[in-house]
């Protein structure tokens, strides 16, 4: 007896907020090495059952080239080819000790280190790193270091030279309440 005969009135189950659930599940798959390995196994299984790399990619939410890469690695190395490997990348230019020193410097003022700024920003941090270790980092990469080290950039409030403080106070959207005059 076939399963569809046993459950003739089974209705289709719908998941509420399907798009959000799909994104959450994909994030969960990417979270651990084991889940990514299982994900690759499922993709390979679908290809082995006759689906094309394009169909599997669409079904799993990956690119067709990625699925083809999994198949090639499996063909060359077996199941070990699906395991998470070392991810190549550019080596870090700053050592962990240098990052600690940068963190300590950021807790102080740039003037403490002989720099001409009052607040740390990407440009000042880049100049500090060049001065201390002769390592040239771009401004954007220096800005990323703030977040990496648990700091956030603060932008100074601009001040207009020779401005009338009374006129500025009247212009502000959230002016301070004026004291009442009892006439």
KEVO-284703 format. One line per 5 residues: their letters; for each residue z, x, y of N, C-alpha, C. Coordinates in steps of 0.05 Angstrom, whole numbers, always signed. Atoms other than C-alpha are relative to their C-alpha. Layout:
<rs>
A) Z:X:Y:Z:X:Y:Z:X:Y | ...
</rs>
This chain:
<rs>
XXXXX) +0:+17:-23:+0:+0:+0:+0:+18:+25 | +3:-16:-24:-20:+28:+68:+22:-6:+20 | -21:+4:-19:+31:+37:+123:-6:-22:+21 | +7:+21:-20:-8:-9:+171:+3:-28:-11 | -4:+26:+12:-1:-65:+121:+30:-7:+0
XXXXX) -29:+4:+0:+75:-56:+119:+10:-8:+27 | -8:+6:-27:+81:-59:+194:-23:-14:+16 | +23:+13:-13:+27:-109:+215:+5:-8:+29 | -6:+10:-27:+63:-132:+278:+12:+21:+18 | -11:-22:-16:+84:-64:+305:-15:+2:+26
XXXXX) +13:-1:-26:+71:-63:+379:+0:+29:+11 | +3:-26:-12:+50:-4:+420:+24:+6:+19 | -23:-7:-16:+109:+33:+453:-11:+15:+25 | +8:-13:-25:+100:+52:+526:+24:+15:+11 | -21:-15:-13:+140:+106:+561:-1:-5:+30
XXXXX) -1:+5:-29:+163:+89:+631:-2:+26:+15 | +5:-24:-16:+141:+139:+685:-11:+22:-17 | +12:-18:+19:+96:+173:+635:-7:+27:+12 | +9:-26:-12:+69:+226:+684:+24:+19:+4 | -24:-17:-4:+139:+250:+701:+11:+10:-27
XXXXX) -10:-8:+26:+159:+252:+628:-18:+22:-11 | +18:-21:+9:+97:+293:+611:+6:+27:+13 | -7:-24:-15:+114:+344:+665:+27:+12:-9 | -27:-10:+10:+187:+348:+642:-2:+12:-27 | +3:-10:+27:+166:+358:+570:-15:+27:+0
XXXXX) +15:-26:-2:+116:+413:+589:+19:+22:+11 | -20:-20:-10:+172:+448:+629:+19:+8:-22 | -18:-6:+22:+217:+443:+568:-13:+19:-20 | +15:-17:+18:+163:+474:+524:-1:+28:+10 | +3:-26:-12:+155:+532:+572:+26:+15:+4
XXXXX) -26:-11:-6:+230:+544:+577:+9:+22:-19 | -10:-19:+19:+242:+583:+513:-24:+12:-16 | +21:-13:+17:+202:+632:+470:-6:-16:-25 | +3:+15:+25:+214:+589:+408:-17:-25:+5 | +16:+25:-6:+186:+526:+442:-29:+8:+6
XXXXX) +27:-8:-6:+125:+564:+467:-15:+7:-26 | +11:-7:+26:+114:+591:+396:-7:-25:-15 | +5:+25:+13:+120:+521:+367:-24:-15:+12 | +23:+12:-14:+71:+496:+420:-26:+12:-9 | +24:-13:+10:+20:+548:+399:-6:-8:-29
XXXXX) +5:+9:+28:+30:+529:+326:-12:-28:-1 | +11:+27:-1:+16:+456:+342:-30:+1:+9 | +28:-3:-9:-47:+476:+380:-18:+11:-22 | +16:-12:+22:-71:+520:+322:-4:-20:-23 | +2:+20:+20:-56:+464:+273:-22:-21:+6
XXXXX) +20:+20:-8:-99:+415:+312:-28:+12:-2 | +27:-13:+3:-157:+466:+314:-7:+2:-29 | +5:-2:+29:-149:+477:+239:-7:-27:-12 | +7:+27:+10:-154:+402:+229:-27:-10:+10 | +27:+7:-7:-222:+401:+262:-5:-6:+30
XXXXX) +4:+5:-28:-210:+389:+336:-10:+25:+14 | +9:-23:-15:-245:+434:+386:+22:+10:+19 | -19:-12:-18:-208:+481:+432:+2:-17:+25 | +0:+16:-24:-228:+437:+490:+17:-26:-4 | -16:+25:+6:-199:+374:+457:+30:+6:-3
XXXXX) -28:-8:+3:-135:+410:+438:+12:+6:+27 | -10:-8:-27:-128:+438:+508:+6:-25:+17 | -4:+25:-15:-136:+369:+539:+24:-15:-10 | -23:+14:+13:-86:+339:+490:+26:+13:+6 | -26:-14:-4:-33:+393:+500:+5:+8:+29
XXXXX) -4:-7:-28:-44:+405:+574:-3:+30:+6 | +6:-29:-4:-69:+477:+568:-30:+3:+6 | +28:-5:-5:-135:+509:+586:-14:+5:-27 | +15:-6:+24:-190:+513:+533:+0:+30:-7 | +0:-28:+5:-191:+588:+542:+26:+10:-13
XXXXX) -26:-7:+11:-117:+592:+526:+1:-6:-30 | +0:+8:+29:-126:+554:+461:-18:+18:-16 | +18:-19:+14:-185:+598:+442:+13:+27:-4 | -14:-25:+2:-142:+659:+456:+20:-1:-23 | -19:+3:+22:-88:+632:+409:-14:+2:-27
XXXXX) +15:-1:+25:-141:+622:+354:-8:+28:-6 | +9:-28:+4:-169:+692:+363:+23:+18:-8 | -23:-16:+7:-100:+723:+361:+10:-7:-28 | -8:+8:+27:-83:+683:+298:-19:+12:-20 | +20:-11:+19:-148:+705:+265:+4:+30:-4
XXXXX) -4:-29:+2:-133:+778:+281:+27:+9:-11 | -27:-9:+6:-58:+782:+271:+17:-19:-17 | -16:+20:+15:-36:+720:+233:+20:-13:+18 | -20:+14:-16:+26:+683:+255:+14:+18:+20 | -12:-19:-19:+53:+746:+288:-16:+0:+27
XXXXX) +16:+0:-24:-5:+739:+338:+8:-23:+19 | -9:+22:-17:+26:+674:+363:+27:+5:+13 | -26:-6:-11:+93:+706:+378:-3:+10:+29 | +0:-9:-28:+112:+721:+450:+0:+30:+0 | +3:-29:-2:+91:+791:+468:+11:+10:+26
XXXXX) -7:-12:-25:+107:+839:+523:-20:-9:+21 | +19:+8:-22:+78:+815:+589:-4:+24:+18 | +6:-23:-17:+44:+871:+625:+2:-8:+29 | -2:+4:-29:+54:+878:+699:+5:+26:+14 | -5:-24:-16:+62:+927:+754:+30:+7:-2
XXXXX) -28:-7:+1:+127:+966:+747:+14:-4:+27 | -15:+4:-24:+181:+953:+798:+0:+26:+17 | -1:-23:-17:+180:+999:+858:+28:+8:+8 | -28:-5:-7:+254:+992:+872:+18:-1:-25 | -18:-1:+23:+308:+1010:+822:+22:-21:+5
XXXXX) -23:+18:-3:+368:+964:+809:+21:+11:+20 | -19:-12:-18:+411:+1013:+847:-10:-3:+29 | +11:+3:-27:+365:+1011:+908:+2:-30:+9 | -3:+28:-7:+366:+934:+905:+29:-6:+8 | -29:+4:-8:+443:+937:+907:+5:+11:+28
XXXXX) -4:-12:-26:+440:+983:+967:-13:-18:+22 | +13:+18:-18:+391:+935:+1001:+18:-24:+5 | -18:+23:-2:+439:+877:+987:+23:+7:+18 | -23:-9:-17:+496:+917:+1019:-9:+2:+29 | +10:-3:-28:+453:+933:+1080:-5:-27:+13
XXXXX) +5:+27:-11:+433:+860:+1089:+25:-14:+8 | -25:+12:-8:+506:+842:+1095:+9:+9:+27 | -6:-11:-27:+509:+883:+1158:-23:-6:+19 | +21:+3:-21:+465:+889:+1219:-21:+22:-2 | +20:-21:+0:+400:+927:+1224:+7:+23:+19
XXXXX) -7:-22:-18:+429:+966:+1282:+19:+19:-13 | -18:-18:+15:+481:+995:+1233:-16:+22:-14 | +17:-19:+14:+422:+1030:+1200:-20:+14:+18 | +17:-14:-19:+389:+1055:+1263:-26:-14:+6 | +24:+16:-5:+338:+999:+1268:+3:-15:+26
XXXXX) -2:+12:-27:+322:+966:+1334:+0:-31:+0 | -1:+29:+0:+329:+893:+1312:+28:-10:-3 | -26:+12:+3:+388:+846:+1315:+4:-15:-26 | -1:+15:+25:+371:+804:+1254:-19:+12:-20 | +18:-9:+21:+340:+822:+1188:-23:-19:-3
XXXXX) +23:+15:+7:+270:+798:+1176:-17:+17:-18 | +17:-14:+19:+213:+819:+1131:-10:+27:+11 | +10:-25:-13:+186:+871:+1180:+22:+21:+2 | -23:-19:-3:+255:+902:+1192:+8:+10:-27 | -7:-9:+27:+271:+904:+1118:-21:+19:-11
XXXXX) +21:-18:+9:+204:+936:+1103:+4:+28:+13 | -5:-26:-14:+219:+990:+1156:+25:+14:-11 | -25:-11:+12:+289:+1000:+1126:-7:+14:-26 | +7:-11:+27:+260:+1011:+1056:-17:+25:+3 | +16:-24:-5:+208:+1060:+1083:+17:+23:+9
XXXXX) -17:-21:-11:+260:+1098:+1122:+19:+12:-21 | -20:-9:+19:+311:+1102:+1065:-12:+14:-24 | +10:-10:+26:+267:+1115:+1004:-30:+8:+1 | +29:-7:-2:+196:+1128:+1031:-17:-17:-19 | +16:+20:+16:+171:+1066:+993:-10:-20:+19
XXXXX) +13:+19:-18:+122:+1023:+1030:-3:-27:-14 | +3:+28:+9:+130:+948:+1017:-11:-16:+23 | +11:+18:-20:+91:+895:+1053:+22:-19:+11 | -19:+18:-12:+126:+846:+1099:+6:-24:-18 | -3:+23:+18:+115:+788:+1051:+17:+7:-24
XXXXX) -16:-8:+23:+143:+826:+992:+29:+5:+9 | -28:-4:-11:+204:+846:+1035:+13:-27:+4 | -12:+27:-3:+214:+772:+1051:+8:-12:-26 | -7:+10:+27:+214:+756:+977:+26:+12:-10 | -24:-13:+8:+270:+806:+968:+25:-15:+10
XXXXX) -22:+15:-10:+315:+763:+1012:+8:-21:-20 | -6:+22:+19:+310:+704:+964:+9:+12:-27 | -7:-13:+25:+314:+750:+903:+29:+10:+0 | -27:-10:-2:+379:+779:+928:+21:-21:+9 | -19:+22:-7:+409:+711:+947:+4:-3:+30
XXXXX) -2:+3:-29:+398:+715:+1023:-22:-19:+9 | +21:+16:-12:+358:+670:+1068:-6:+11:+28 | +8:-10:-27:+319:+688:+1130:+11:-18:+21 | -8:+15:-23:+348:+666:+1196:-18:+7:+23 | +17:-5:-23:+303:+658:+1255:+17:-3:+25
XXXXX) -16:+3:-25:+333:+671:+1324:-11:-23:+17 | +9:+21:-18:+331:+614:+1373:-11:+13:+25 | +12:-12:-24:+284:+630:+1430:+15:-9:+25 | -13:+6:-25:+314:+633:+1499:-20:+6:+22 | +19:-3:-22:+273:+623:+1562:+14:+15:+22
XXXXX) -12:-16:-21:+286:+675:+1615:+0:-16:+26 | -4:+13:-27:+311:+650:+1683:-2:-31:-2 | +1:+29:+2:+317:+579:+1657:+25:-12:+12 | -22:+15:-12:+361:+528:+1692:+16:-14:-22 | -16:+12:+21:+418:+510:+1644:+4:-30:+4
XXXXX) -4:+28:-5:+428:+442:+1677:-25:-16:-7 | +25:+13:+6:+355:+423:+1671:-5:+0:-31 | +3:-1:+29:+355:+446:+1598:+18:-21:-14 | -19:+19:+12:+416:+403:+1582:-11:-29:+4 | +10:+27:-5:+383:+341:+1613:-25:-5:-17
XXXXX) +25:+3:+15:+318:+354:+1574:+5:-5:-30 | -6:+1:+29:+351:+358:+1505:+0:-29:-10 | +0:+27:+12:+341:+298:+1459:+29:-9:-6 | -27:+7:+8:+413:+301:+1436:+19:+13:+20 | -16:-11:-22:+447:+315:+1502:+30:-7:-6
XXXXX) -29:+5:+4:+523:+321:+1501:+8:-24:+18 | -9:+23:-17:+559:+259:+1526:+13:+11:+25 | -11:-8:-26:+576:+266:+1599:+27:-13:+4 | -26:+12:-5:+647:+255:+1620:-2:-24:+19 | +1:+24:-17:+659:+186:+1650:+14:+5:+26
XXX) -13:-1:-26:+674:+180:+1722:+12:-27:+5 | -13:+26:-7:+723:+127:+1741:-1:-4:+30 | +4:+4:-29:+698:+103:+1809:+15:-25:+8
</rs>
